[in-house]
Amino acid sequence: LESTGKRDEPEEREEHPVSKVLTIPADDAALVARAREIADAELAPRVRDFEARGEYPRDVMRTLGRAGLLGVPYPEPYGTGRFEPYVRVIEALASRWLGIAESVNVHMLASYGIATLGTPAQRERYLPGLLAGDLLASNCLSEPDVGSDLSAIATRATLQDGHYVLDGTKAWATHAGIADFYTVFCRTGGEGAKGISCLFVDGRSQGIRPAPLDKKMGLRAIPTARVAFDQVHVPVENLIGREGRAFLAAMGAMDLGRLGVAACAVGLAQAAVDYAAQYAKTRTQFGQPIIQFQGVGFMLADMATEVSAARELLLDAARRHDRGEPFSIEGAKAKLFATEAAMRITVNAVQVLGGCGYTEEHPVERWMREAKLLQIIGGTSQIQRLVISRAL
Ligand SMILES: Cc1cc2nc3c(=O)[nH]c(=O)nc-3n(C[C@H](O)[C@H](O)[C@H](O)COP(=O)(O)OP(=O)(O)OC[C@H]3O[C@@H](n4cnc5c(N)ncnc54)[C@H](O)[C@@H]3O)c2cc1C
């Protein structure tokens, strides 16, 4: 596989003390301003070509890392320990390039367990590189036969002579083939939710075999693929948290990941509203700008209202997290509403542009394809409804 070819010889990796690489801006406004600046300068000019070519811009993660934007939600001393600034940063990135915002969210999910459950040695060894964007992580939960029901994970690790030996196939691994580390949820014990552990697997290990990349409807610049783990030897020191206790940690990470996906939806939807409104103000038919026809103006009004509502639901969930309150249900509501809204809004943005909306000359057709993903990843809309209805 050319595009995801594995290196046989381990390379030396530079270690980065945290103090040298992290410069988190002092307040949230400065942080979001920095994210917007990078989104405008580095993402907006490149998104179209890179998505068309299906090329991952690896340097962007370093740029974001050095700007302190990859560490935002991590506990101190790595970050702010809060998700409100994190979702604002993700929204800013998603408004210019959804794929990068999603890539950051996956990287966060794959690395977050090291900060919260990892040993001091694991944190010291891996977090500086992960938060600087020098190391890229992949989060491997899904399998060919395991999607919404993660308690059925079948990839297995057995302890042999001081190593775990990992066997199984993961599906939809974002960053497959280019990840420096794979955070692999696997079975070390019996069936069901109990018996699932989490291993942090060096991407250079022998026996990791990424399949050809998935040919996706959107986010083509962000690689996903099945990855086979064939007798991969993982040192016991790379167990994250306690053996057999990773399912609850995975569910907790899903709650946090939902905030990131909802933020992606808000950013994408806001971009679509802004673009469609601008077009409707300049496109003239029957002697007047089309926004002055109630059929178009009211459509835009509903789109703008839905974005605002989605953002407030999301901020409410993030603030609950930041105050140490339960936020799982509010996160599910935010993810459900924001992603469904993003789908409706991007479809309507194409409608506002008429025939032009149906061409690659304008980004709205890509945004419409991209929005669909958000209703699927991080738990489908049906799974969010399941979470919410169970709590009623
Ligand atoms: C581009 C992309 C990137 C991804 N990145 C990652 C990644 O980095 N890491 C990772 O681990 N996974 C990743 N995924 C996988 C993603 O999380 C799953 O696709 C998602 O969880 C749904 O699982 P599934 O596709 O197996 O669908 P299934 O679980 O098979 O569901 C199929 C349909 O049945 C419905 N359904 C299932 N169970 C229920 C129920 N109880 N009640 C009602 N309806 C139900 C679903 O809503 C859906 O409509 C990615 C997927 C894509 C497409």
The ligand as an SDF file (V2000), in Angstrom:
LIG
                    3D

 53 58  0  0  0  0  0  0  0  0999 V2000
  -15.1770    8.9650    8.0940 C   0  0  0  0  0  0  0  0  0  0  0  0
  -15.3010    8.1550    9.3470 C   0  0  0  0  0  0  0  0  0  0  0  0
  -14.3420    8.2980   10.3420 C   0  0  0  0  0  0  0  0  0  0  0  0
  -14.4160    7.5020   11.4910 C   0  0  0  0  0  0  0  0  0  0  0  0
  -13.4130    7.5860   12.4090 N   0  0  0  0  0  0  0  0  0  0  0  0
  -13.3780    6.6920   13.4170 C   0  0  0  0  0  0  0  0  0  0  0  0
  -12.2510    6.6260   14.2970 C   0  0  0  0  0  0  0  0  0  0  0  0
  -11.3020    7.4080   14.1770 O   0  0  0  0  0  0  0  0  0  0  0  0
  -12.2320    5.6650   15.2600 N   0  0  0  0  0  0  0  0  0  0  0  0
  -13.2610    4.7840   15.4210 C   0  0  0  0  0  0  0  0  0  0  0  0
  -13.1890    3.9510   16.3170 O   0  0  0  0  0  0  0  0  0  0  0  0
  -14.3530    4.8210   14.6120 N   0  0  0  0  0  0  0  0  0  0  0  0
  -14.4470    5.7470   13.6300 C   0  0  0  0  0  0  0  0  0  0  0  0
  -15.5180    5.7880   12.7880 N   0  0  0  0  0  0  0  0  0  0  0  0
  -16.6040    4.8250   12.9760 C   0  0  0  0  0  0  0  0  0  0  0  0
  -17.8760    5.4590   13.5070 C   0  0  0  0  0  0  0  0  0  0  0  0
  -17.7030    5.8050   14.8560 O   0  0  0  0  0  0  0  0  0  0  0  0
  -19.0140    4.4530   13.2630 C   0  0  0  0  0  0  0  0  0  0  0  0
  -19.2730    4.4770   11.8670 O   0  0  0  0  0  0  0  0  0  0  0  0
  -20.2580    4.7920   14.0490 C   0  0  0  0  0  0  0  0  0  0  0  0
  -20.0460    4.6210   15.4250 O   0  0  0  0  0  0  0  0  0  0  0  0
  -21.4420    3.8940   13.6280 C   0  0  0  0  0  0  0  0  0  0  0  0
  -21.0760    2.5640   13.6030 O   0  0  0  0  0  0  0  0  0  0  0  0
  -21.3570    1.7010   12.2870 P   0  0  0  0  0  0  0  0  0  0  0  0
  -20.8930    2.4500   11.1110 O   0  0  0  0  0  0  0  0  0  0  0  0
  -20.7760    0.3670   12.5010 O   0  0  0  0  0  0  0  0  0  0  0  0
  -22.9320    1.6070   12.1880 O   0  0  0  0  0  0  0  0  0  0  0  0
  -23.8720    0.5310   12.9050 P   0  0  0  0  0  0  0  0  0  0  0  0
  -23.6040    0.5190   14.3740 O   0  0  0  0  0  0  0  0  0  0  0  0
  -23.8050   -0.7400   12.1680 O   0  0  0  0  0  0  0  0  0  0  0  0
  -25.2960    1.2180   12.6620 O   0  0  0  0  0  0  0  0  0  0  0  0
  -25.9560    1.1550   11.4010 C   0  0  0  0  0  0  0  0  0  0  0  0
  -27.3050    1.8730   11.5520 C   0  0  0  0  0  0  0  0  0  0  0  0
  -28.0680    1.2370   12.6020 O   0  0  0  0  0  0  0  0  0  0  0  0
  -28.4220    2.2100   13.5800 C   0  0  0  0  0  0  0  0  0  0  0  0
  -28.4160    1.5990   14.9240 N   0  0  0  0  0  0  0  0  0  0  0  0
  -27.4610    0.8150   15.4820 C   0  0  0  0  0  0  0  0  0  0  0  0
  -27.7980    0.4850   16.7320 N   0  0  0  0  0  0  0  0  0  0  0  0
  -28.9820    1.0830   16.9920 C   0  0  0  0  0  0  0  0  0  0  0  0
  -29.8660    1.1480   18.1220 C   0  0  0  0  0  0  0  0  0  0  0  0
  -29.5690    0.5340   19.2680 N   0  0  0  0  0  0  0  0  0  0  0  0
  -31.0090    1.8730   18.0120 N   0  0  0  0  0  0  0  0  0  0  0  0
  -31.3150    2.5270   16.8580 C   0  0  0  0  0  0  0  0  0  0  0  0
  -30.5340    2.5030   15.7610 N   0  0  0  0  0  0  0  0  0  0  0  0
  -29.3800    1.7960   15.8270 C   0  0  0  0  0  0  0  0  0  0  0  0
  -27.3750    3.3050   13.4730 C   0  0  0  0  0  0  0  0  0  0  0  0
  -27.8570    4.5380   13.9760 O   0  0  0  0  0  0  0  0  0  0  0  0
  -27.1280    3.3420   11.9670 C   0  0  0  0  0  0  0  0  0  0  0  0
  -28.1230    4.1230   11.3490 O   0  0  0  0  0  0  0  0  0  0  0  0
  -15.5010    6.5940   11.6520 C   0  0  0  0  0  0  0  0  0  0  0  0
  -16.4930    6.5040   10.6640 C   0  0  0  0  0  0  0  0  0  0  0  0
  -16.3990    7.2470    9.5250 C   0  0  0  0  0  0  0  0  0  0  0  0
  -17.4640    7.0910    8.4600 C   0  0  0  0  0  0  0  0  0  0  0  0
  1  2  1  0
  2  3  1  0
  2 52  2  0
  3  4  2  0
  4  5  1  0
  4 50  1  0
  5  6  2  0
  6  7  1  0
  6 13  1  0
  7  8  2  0
  7  9  1  0
  9 10  1  0
 10 11  2  0
 10 12  1  0
 12 13  2  0
 13 14  1  0
 14 15  1  0
 14 50  1  0
 15 16  1  0
 16 17  1  0
 16 18  1  0
 18 19  1  0
 18 20  1  0
 20 21  1  0
 20 22  1  0
 22 23  1  0
 23 24  1  0
 24 25  2  0
 24 26  1  0
 24 27  1  0
 27 28  1  0
 28 29  2  0
 28 30  1  0
 28 31  1  0
 31 32  1  0
 32 33  1  0
 33 34  1  0
 33 48  1  0
 34 35  1  0
 35 36  1  0
 35 46  1  0
 36 37  1  0
 36 45  1  0
 37 38  2  0
 38 39  1  0
 39 40  1  0
 39 45  2  0
 40 41  1  0
 40 42  2  0
 42 43  1  0
 43 44  2  0
 44 45  1  0
 46 47  1  0
 46 48  1  0
 48 49  1  0
 50 51  2  0
 51 52  1  0
 52 53  1  0
M  END
$$$$
